């Protein structure tokens, strides 16, 4: 054993001497895993090699020479915990540049540990206003939970647009929400964009315009910028990262062990199924199963349901029973949970996704998560295995960039030195990712050509001027300039805004029914709902009649259970999965469109008094009390909020109640008292405890 260790150290040292540092680090991590597996203490020689490779957090103090102990202490920083932590060499490099006031765009592996750099910067620099843009609501809550524990005593942590800023603020938003605070904040000390590759249409064609819009408008009020992404080889010249230093880092803290099973499987479905089941039953560990599409999630789910036994676990049985009671008894997830498997996708209720990730982190919880690409942009969790079931991303093939992002989810510092990747479908060919960020034409109408002339071409300036002329003819120059200055429009599609404005000005009588949305009789809504839906024909992923029926049924969301609502919608063949999809579409996409319609009608049809702000508020919060809907982003499901309301612990009908006010109430009460007063069962107690963990501080 000692001879093997010395031989490996010798090999790693030779690689370091010959400047093959990445290969040396990979061999070193495998050697550390060997020590961990066999419970072997590190020797001074091994600690010396760890230091040379820059992996300072892995140093073992007890067996280090004074030089390594010195390095371990020198690279310690305060990241908001009670005790400082040691950064690795490249983390320290980035932190140094940020503390010097530099703006940087960084490409680093998933296992890099980027959050430590952000947290250390906030703790040391103590900026007044920090804005962090993340790609999804799930990452919003994950980031909030991490920062709330550390900084809630000093900063107001804001994740929803209804909250007023405080003296010092950390804003954590998806890009669409970020614009809302542009006029409320004089400046941002730092703009942090996680997964900034999504500014490229190649990687996110639907949402890239809104991210570019945020980068342009918020970037102009930001003193410093820090953009993060994985797997970027080079960054093409573009106006959005101008003046930023691009730093590509290939510095992994775990080793990926790839098993290319697709070579034997080929296209044999039975072999593929047996291979998956073999991996899942080989040993008890945590696995992320990338299915690629919703259809393939069903395929993998059925495979597990038919072949894996139920797990003897009170936690999982309680979870399954809770799902059956509150969502749907015959839902695949209800039965999967009993077999130690969960589902992660972008449609589920936010709290439900968070609860599954929490149960996945438990030793006796879920062992497997079946996922779409939401797992790479919605959660940072620790899994030893990543299994690639299908080389698909929705309707398209996986590109090499996304593939590497997915497999990078295996392994985690201090948990799994070696991440195991099982590839059951042929992966994409290797390619360098050169990030190109062209200016999206959709947002030209929302850009001030004088203020942003340094990022615009002559042709784009000409298009802006032409658009301004058209909109000024419809709205009047003063009104148009006012709306643009207020960032009044939700949509990043300027042409859509223009087409709605033109229709209102030329066909005002066609909008006469708009005010009926304020009626308490939901049968009065139909005509106007269809009119709004038809502004984006084919853009709702379901038939118009089904969507209208869903909106009307959801009016009872606070008063009926989800199983009751599904029974009401049986005639429209709406499954529990459809329910999630339609609710998400209503609260985000449909509500945003209606906000723009309302903004325009106030200016074009103002003499008719059609204001539908109240209805917009209802649908934006899925017809739930506002704070109840907001608390779901914090991990508290509506079903528990309803029980707390009925027990008169918190009055969610109180129009003066704010999200932060509700959190203050929760923090003044104890979990055990709430459980007893609201008669919560064991799993609801578990959820409530998890929710409280997300609103607690370290100090």
N, C-alpha and C positions, 0 to 999 in steps of 0.2 A: 504493500500500500504506500509506504513512504517513498519507495523507489519510483512508483508511478507518479506520485505528486511532484517529486523533484524533477522527473523527466518532463512533465507537463509545464512546470515553471520554467525550465530551461528552454523549451520550445516557445513559450509565450515571450520570454525575454528576447530571444533571437528575432521574433517578429517585430517587437518594439524597436530594437536596434536598427532593423532594416526599414523602419517607417511604415510597416504594414499594421497600423494601429487598430483599424476596424477588425481585422482578422484576429489580432492579438486579444482584443477586448472580448470577442466572441468565444475564443478558447478559454479565456479567463473566467467568463461567466459560467461556462460548462464545468470548469474546475470548482468554482464556488458551489455550484449545485451538487457536485460530488461530495464536497465537504459537508454540506447541509444534510444530504441524504444519509450520510454515514456518521453524522454528528462528530466530525473531526474539528478540533480547534485550529484556527489559522496559525501558521508559523510566521516569524518575522520576515522570512523571504516572501511569503505569499502577500503579506501586508505591503511590502515594498513594491511588489508588482502591481497591486491594486492602486497604489499611489501613482506609479508611473503611467498607468492607463487612465488616470483621471477620475476613477470611480470612488471618490473619497468617502461617500456615505457607507460603503461596504467595509471600511477599515474596522478591525477589531482592536480596541484600545489595549486590552489586557496583554496581547501578544505582540504589540507594535514596539518598534524602536522609537526613540524620542523624536526623530524626524517625522515619522508618520503620525505620532500623537500630536505634534505641533501643527501639521497640515490639517488634521481633523478638527482642531480647535480654531485655526485661522479661518477656515471656510464655513464656520458656523455663522448663521444669521438669524435674526428674529423674524419669524413669518407669522406671528400672531399667537402662537401657542405659548403655554407657560414656560416651556423650555425651548431654547434655540435649536435649529436643526442644521446639519452639515450639508451644503450643496455640493454637487459634483462640479468638475472643472468648467464645463460648458454653461451650466446654470449660472455660475459665478460670473462668467464672461458677459452674459446677457444682462445680468443685474447691474454690473459695473457700467455698462453702456447706458442703461436707463437712468441710473443715478447721476450720470454725467449730463443728462438732459437730451440725449440723442433719440431720434425716431428710428425704429428698426422694424424690418419685416423679416420674420424668421421661419425657416422650414426646419422642423425637428420631428423625430419619430414620436409615435403615440406614447411610448413609455418614458419619454424624456423627463417629465416632471415639471411641466411649464407653470402649473399653478403656484408652486413655491416661489417662482420668480415674481409673479404678480403680487403675491401676498407680502413678500419681503419688501418690494418697492413701496407698497402702501404703508407698511409699518415703519420703514425708515424715512421715506420722503414726506409722509403725512400730507398728501395732496388734498385740496379742498373738494374738488369734484372729479370723480372717476366715472367714466362711462365704459361699460363692457358690453359689447354686442356679441350675442351667441346665436347659433342657427335655429335653436328650437326652445320651446317652453320647458321641456324636460331638462335641458342644460341650464336654463335660467334658474330652475329650482335647485339643481345640484350645486351650481355656483353660489347661489344665495345661501344655502345651508352652510357651505364651507366658510364664506365670508362673515355670515351672521354670527357664528360662534366667536370669531376673532375680533370683529370690529363694530358690532352693534352698539357697544357702549360709547363709541366715539363718532360713528357715522349713522346716517339714516340710510338703510338699505332699501332701495326702491325697485320694484319689479313690475308695477302696474301703473298705467298712465293717469289714474285718478288721484294718485298720492301727490301732495304738494311737497316740494323740496325743503330740506332743512338747512341748517348752517353749513354742515359738511355732508356730502352725499356720495354713495356708491350706487350708480344706476346699472341695473343688469336687465337688458332687453333683447328680444329679437329685433331685427332691424326695423320692422314696420312700426314698432312702438317708439323707437328712439327719437324720431323726428318730432314727436309731441313735446319734447322738452327743449327744443331749439330756442324758443323765445323766452323760456322761463329761466334759463341759465346764461349768465353773462359770458362765461368761458368754461371749458373743461381742461383740467390740468393734463389729463391723458385720455386718449381714445384707444381702447383695446378692442381689437376685432379677432375673435376666435374663428378658426376655419375661414380665413379670408379668401381662400381659393374660390369660394362661392360667389365672389364678385365677377367671376368669369361665366359668361353664358354657356360655355362648354360643360360646366359642372352643375349649374343650376339655372336653366333657361327661364324658369318662371319667376324666381325671386332675385336674380342677379340685378335687375334694374333698381329694385328698392334698396339693395345694399349699396350700390354705386351712389344712389341719391343720398343715402345716409353718410357715406364717406365724403362726398363733396360738401354737403351742407354742414355737417357736424365737424368735419375735418378743418374747415375754415375757422372754427371757434375753438380748436384744440391746440394747446401749446406743445403737445408731444403725442406721438402715435406709436403703438406697439401692435403689429399685425402678426398672427400666428397661423401656421398651416403645416401639414405633414407632406413629405414626399415631393417637394417642389425642387426641380433641378436648377431652373433659372427663372428669372422674372423679367419679362419683356418691358422695355421702356413704356411707361404709361403715365398720364397726368395724375393718377390717383395715389401713386406711391412715390411721386417725385420728391426728392430730397431725403428719402428714407434709405438707410443702408440695408441691403439684402444680405442675410446671413444664412446660408444653407448648412445645416449640421446633420451629419450622419453619425449620431452618438447614441447608441442604444444601451439601455441598462438591463435588457433581457436578451436571451438568444432564442431565435425561432427555429424550431426543429420541424422540418416539413416532411410530410408523408404523402407522396404523390400516388394515391390509391387509384386515381382515374386511369392510370396507364393499364392497370389490370382489369378495371371495371369496364372500360370503354363505354358502350351505350347500353349495357345490360342492366335493366331496371332492378332485377332481382338481386344481382350482385351488389348493386349500389345500396339497396335497402338492408341487405345483410351486413354490409360494411359499416353502415351507420349504427345499426343495432349492436354490432360487435364493439364499436368504440364506446358506446354509452354504457355497456354492461361490463366492460373490461375491468374498470376500477371506479371507485367512488371519487369523483372530482367534479369541478365546475366546467361546463361546456356551453359555448355560444354556437348555435347552429344557424348559419346564414342561409336562409331559404331563397331570398332574392325577390320573390313575388308573393302576393297574398294567396294565390292559388297553390304555390308550393308550400306555404305555411300550412295549408289544409292537408296537403299530401304528407308532410312530415308529422303533423299532429295525428293523423289517422294511423300512421305507421307505429307511433309510440303508443297510442291508445289500444291498438290491437296486439301489441307484442310485449310491452313492459308491464310488470305487475304493479299493483298499488303499493305505496310506501307506508310503512307503519310509523306515522308521524302525527302527533296531535296538532302541531302547527299547520301542517298541510291539510289535514282533515277539517280543521276549523276554517281555514282559508277557503276550501272548496265549498263548505256549507254556506259560508257568507256570500260567496259568488252566486250560488244557486238561489239564495233567498233574495238578493238585492239586484241581480242582473238577469240571469236566465238559468234555470235548473238543467236544461239540456244543451247548454253551450259547451263547445269543445274544451274551452279553458277550464270550466268547472270540473271536468273529468281529468284533464291533463294534470292539473295541480296535484291530484291524488297520486299521480305517477311521477311526481318530482319534476314536472316540466311547466314552463310558462311561455307566454307569447309577448313579444315586444314589437309594436309597430306605431306609426305616427297617428293612428286614428283613436286609440283607446283614450278613455278619460285620463287626464293628466295624473290624478292621484292614483289610479289603478296601475299605471306604468311604474310609478315611483314605489308603490307597495311591492310589486313583483321584484323590482331590483333589490329592495330591502330584504325580502325573503330569500332571494338568490344569494345574498351575502351571508346568510345564516348557515352554520355548519350542518344543521339538520333541516335546512329549508329546501328550496328548489335547487336541483343540480343542473338543469338544462334550461336555456332560453332560446326559443325559436324566433328568428328575427328577419325583418327586411333591413334595408340600409339604415333604418332609424337607429340601429344599435351603434353606428359609427358617428352619428351626429346628435344623439339624444341621451347618451349615458356614458360615464366612465366607470366601469366596474372591473372586477378582477376575475379572470377565468384562465384556467390552465390550458384548456383546449378551445380552438376555433375550428369549426367544421364547415367547409364550403360545400353545400349541397348542390347548388346550381350556379353556373357562371352567368347570372342574369341580374339586372338592376331594373326592376319593372319590365317594360317591354324591350329594353335594350340589353345588349351584352355588357358585362362588366368591362370597364377599361382598367388598364394596369394601375392607374392612380388609386381608384376606388378599391380595387382588389388588395393592394398593399395596405391601404387604410384599414380594411376589415381584418386582415390577418395580424395586423399590428395590435389588435385587441387581446391577443393571447399573451399570457405572462404578465407579471406585475412585480415591480421592485419590492424586495423583501418577502414576497409571497411565493412567486413561482419564477425562479431564475431562468427556467427553460419553458417557453410557451410552445405547445404542440399544435401544429396546423395540419389538419387532415383534409386533403383536397380530393373531393369525390367527382368533380367535373373539371374538364380541361381549363386551366386558367388562361387569361389573356397573355399575349406576348409582352415581354419586357420592353419598356420604352421610357425615354427621358420625358419628364413633364415640364415643358416650358409654359409658364403661366402667362397667358395673354388676357388683358382686360380692356376690350374695346369699349368705347362710349356707347351706351345703349340709346337708340333713337327714341325709345318710348318716353324718356324723361326730359327730352329737350324743352317741351312746353312748360316745364316746371322749374327751369333754370334761368337765372338772371345773367344775360350774356355779358354784362359789364363786370359784374362781381366775379364771374368765373371765366373771364376771357382767356386766362392763362391755360385753361384745360380744354378749350374749344378750338375746332378748326374753323376756317372761313365758311365752309359749307354748313357746318352746324350752326354758326351764328346766323347765317342767312335763313336757315330753317326756323330758328327761334323767332326771328323778327317776323317771318311770314305767319307763324302760329300766333304770335302776339297780335298781329293785325286782325286775324280771323276772330280770336277770342274777344278783342276789344270791340269789334263790330257787334258781337252778340251781347256782351255784358257791359260794355262801356270801359274805357281805358282805366278810369279810377278804380272801378270795382274789380277789374281783373288784376291790377297791380296790388290791390289790398289782399285779395285771396291768395295771390302768389307769395306775398310777404308773410302771410300768416301760416303758410304751409297747410292750407285748408283741406287739400285733397288727399284721400287715403290711397287712391290708385296711383301706380307709377306709370300708367298708360295714358299719356296726354291725349292721344287720339280718341280714346273712349270718353274722356271728359268732354272733349269738344263735340263729339257726336250727340251726347246727352244734352248739352247746352243748346245745340242747334235745334234739336227736336223740341225742346221746351219752348224756345223762342218762336218757332214756326208753327207748332201744334199745341198751344197752351191748353186747349180744351181737352186734349187727350189725357191730361194729367189731373183732371178734375177729381178723380177718385182717390188721390193720394191721402187726403185727410182721413179717409175711412180706416186707415191703419190704426188710428187712435180710438176706434170704436171698441167697446167691450164685447160686442157681438162678433166673434171670429168669422162668422159667415159673410161679414161685410168686407173681408180682406181679399177675397179671391182675385177680383179683377186687377187690383194694384199689384198683388204678389206676382201674378202672371206677367204683368207689364215689366216689373223689375227683372224677373227671371229672363225674359226675352231680350234684355239688353246684352246678355251674354249667352246666346243660343248654343246649346250643347256644352256649356261650361260648368255643369252642376253634377255630373256623374250619375244622373238618374233622370227619370221622366219628370216633366214639369208637374204633372198631376200628383205624383208621389211626393215630390218636395213640398208642394202646397199643403197636402194632407198632413205631412210630418210637422210643418210649422204650426198648423192649427192644433194638432194633438199635443205638441210640446208646450202649449199654453198652460197645461196642467202639470208641468214638470215638478213644481214644488209641492203639489197636492196629491200626486199619485206616485206609486213606485214605478220603476222601469218595467218590471214584468206586467204591471197594469197597462202602461202605455203601449207595450208591444201587443197586448191583446186588443187594444183599441185600433191598432194599425194592421191587424191580421189581413184585412181585405186588400191591403197594398203590398203584402208579401215582404214586409220590412223585418229583416233578421236583426239580432243584437249587433252584429258587425255593421249592418247598414245604419242602425241607430247611431253608433259612434261616428260613422262617416258623415251622416247628414247633420248631426249636431255640430260637428267641427266646421262643416261647410257653412252652416247658418251663422254661427257665432263669429266667424272670421271673414270669409269671402263675401257672403251675402250682406252682412252688417256693414262691411267697408263700402260696398257698392251703394247701399242705401244711404250711408252718411254723405257720400258725394252727391247723390241725387238731392238730398235735403239741403246741402250747402248751396247747390245751384238754384233750387226752387226758391230759396229765401231771397235771392237776388233777381231772378227772372220772373217768378210768379208771386212776388212779395205781397201784392195787393189781395191775394187769395187766402193768405194765412194757413198754409198747408203744413206747418212745422210738425214733423213726425219724430222729434228727438226722443220722446218717451218710448215709442215703439222700438226705436233703434237701441235704446238702453235695455229694453226687455230682451231682444234677440241677441244682443252682444253678450248677455249673461245667461243665455239659454232659459229665459223666463224664471230664473232663480233670483232670490235676493242677491244684490250685487256682491256683498261680502262673502256669501256662501260660495259663489262662483270663483271669487278670487282665492278663497282658502283652499279650493281644490288644487290650485297651482302650488300650494304649500304642503300638499299631501293629505288634506283632510277631506274625505268623500262627503258628498251632499247628504248621504243617508245618516251619517253621524251628526252633521250640523242640524239636520231636521230633528233628531232626537234631543239634542241640546236645546233647541228652540222650544220644543214642546214641553220640556222640563223647566222652562223659564230660567235657564242658566244664562243664556244670551238671547236678547231680543233682536233677531235679524230683520224685523220689520222697522226697526228704529232708523229713520232716514238720516240721522246724524252720525250713525255708526260708520267708522272707517275701518279699513283693513288693519292699520296700525293700532287703532283703538281696540279692535277685537283681540289683537295679539296681547295688548296690555291686560285685557280682562283674563285671557288664558293664563298669562304669567302670574296673575294674582291668585290663581286657583291651583289646586293639586289634581293630578290625574286620577288618583283614587277617589277623590270626592266627586269628580265629574262622572266617573264610571258608575258609582253608586247612585247618584242623583238621576242620571239618564238611563239607568238599567242597561248598560252596555254589556255585551257578551265578551268572551275571552279574546276573540280576534279583534273586536272593536277596541278593546283595551290595548292590544298590541299596536294597532294603527295609531291610536291616540298618543301612545308613548313615543312612537316614531315621529309623529307630528310635533310633539313637544321638544324632541331632540333637535328639530329644525328651527326652533325659535328660542333656543337656549344659547347663552354665551359661555365662553371658556372661563371667564372670571366671575 
